[in-house]
Amino acid sequence: MDYNKDEILNKCLKAIQEHKCTTFDEMSLYVAPTRQTLYNWGFDKFDIIKEAIGQQKVIAKSRMKKNWQSEEAAPALQIAAFKLMADEDEFNKLITNKSDVKADVNIPQLKQVIITPNGSTEQSDMADAQSV
């Protein structure tokens, strides 16, 4: 089947608007040909499609934040809204998966071997050798 790519592009943009699509894959559900064909044609790289999807993301996030900031919103939603608006320090304090890594590392004591001009050897700890 032959497709007119300009018509398909217009259908993609229309689907993004009508169905409020926030991903390329979601948009491809509403448009023929298949998702794979759209990828093969490079439609996922078209700036006009990226911008239309980006606009839908901004609209969706704005709507969610407005709902989450209301006094009646569930605490989990208020926390989610705060995370979206928090600076890095505030966000890090909210993270619930905190990992502290502690390790006991046993470093063996290094020995220094000194060979004297007469061929004899002397051993000393590296700490002792540094003070010599």
Secondary structure by P-SEA (a helix, b strand, c coil): ccccaaaaaaaaaaaaaaaccccaaaaaaaccccaaaaaaacccccaaaaaaaaaaaaaaaaaaaaaaacccccaaaaaaaaaaaccaaaaaaaccbbbbbbbbccccbbbbbbbccccbbbbbcaaaaaac
